[in-house]
Amino acid sequence: MRPTFHDVQQLMAATSRPVLGTVRAAKSVAQLRLERADMLKVAGIVGLLIVLQAVWVV
């Protein structure tokens, strides 16, 4: 198996070597908007479920 590291500190701790640089995905403005819209949808659904649960209990 090949390990995956999500930040520089994890990589440095695992290898005991300095990290010279990192690579990350560049996201376009459209991708960021879509991700934000998806997060808002999920938050709205969770909020709705909490309200429905409160109404159901009362």
C-alpha positions as a Markdown table, in Angstrom:
| # | Residue | x | y | z |
|---|---|---|---|---|
| 1 | Met | 0.0 | 0.0 | 0.0 |
| 2 | Arg | 1.1 | 3.5 | -0.7 |
| 3 | Pro | 0.3 | 6.0 | 2.1 |
| 4 | Thr | -1.5 | 9.3 | 1.4 |
| 5 | Phe | -0.7 | 12.4 | 3.3 |
| 6 | His | -3.2 | 15.3 | 3.6 |
| 7 | Asp | -0.8 | 18.0 | 4.8 |
| 8 | Val | 2.9 | 18.8 | 5.0 |
| 9 | Gln | 3.2 | 18.1 | 8.7 |
| 10 | Gln | 2.0 | 14.5 | 8.4 |
| 11 | Leu | 4.5 | 13.9 | 5.6 |
| 12 | Met | 7.3 | 15.4 | 7.5 |
| 13 | Ala | 6.4 | 13.3 | 10.6 |
| 14 | Ala | 6.2 | 10.1 | 8.6 |
| 15 | Thr | 9.4 | 10.5 | 6.7 |
| 16 | Ser | 11.6 | 12.6 | 9.1 |
| 17 | Arg | 12.7 | 14.7 | 6.2 |
| 18 | Pro | 12.1 | 18.3 | 5.1 |
| 19 | Val | 9.4 | 18.9 | 2.5 |
| 20 | Leu | 10.6 | 21.0 | -0.4 |
| 21 | Gly | 7.2 | 21.8 | -1.9 |
| 22 | Thr | 3.6 | 20.6 | -2.3 |
| 23 | Val | 1.1 | 20.2 | -5.1 |
| 24 | Arg | -2.6 | 20.9 | -4.8 |
| 25 | Ala | -5.6 | 21.1 | -7.1 |
| 26 | Ala | -6.4 | 24.5 | -8.5 |
| 27 | Lys | -10.2 | 25.1 | -8.5 |
| 28 | Ser | -12.0 | 27.4 | -10.8 |
| 29 | Val | -14.5 | 30.0 | -9.6 |
| 30 | Ala | -17.3 | 27.9 | -11.1 |
| 31 | Gln | -16.1 | 24.8 | -9.1 |
| 32 | Leu | -15.9 | 26.8 | -5.9 |
| 33 | Arg | -19.5 | 28.1 | -6.5 |
| 34 | Leu | -20.8 | 24.6 | -7.1 |
| 35 | Glu | -19.1 | 23.3 | -3.9 |
| 36 | Arg | -20.6 | 26.2 | -1.9 |
| 37 | Ala | -24.0 | 25.6 | -3.4 |
| 38 | Asp | -23.8 | 21.9 | -2.5 |
| 39 | Met | -22.7 | 22.7 | 1.1 |
| 40 | Leu | -25.6 | 25.1 | 1.5 |
| 41 | Lys | -28.1 | 22.5 | 0.2 |
| 42 | Val | -26.7 | 19.9 | 2.7 |
| 43 | Ala | -26.9 | 22.5 | 5.5 |
| 44 | Gly | -30.5 | 23.3 | 4.5 |
| 45 | Ile | -31.6 | 19.7 | 4.5 |
| 46 | Val | -30.0 | 19.0 | 7.9 |
| 47 | Gly | -31.7 | 22.1 | 9.3 |
| 48 | Leu | -35.0 | 21.0 | 7.9 |
| 49 | Leu | -34.6 | 17.5 | 9.4 |
| 50 | Ile | -33.8 | 19.1 | 12.8 |
| 51 | Val | -36.9 | 21.3 | 12.6 |
| 52 | Leu | -39.1 | 18.3 | 11.5 |
| 53 | Gln | -37.7 | 16.2 | 14.4 |
| 54 | Ala | -38.5 | 19.1 | 16.9 |
| 55 | Val | -42.0 | 19.4 | 15.5 |
| 56 | Trp | -42.5 | 15.6 | 15.6 |
| 57 | Val | -41.4 | 15.4 | 19.3 |
| 58 | Val | -43.7 | 18.3 | 20.4 |
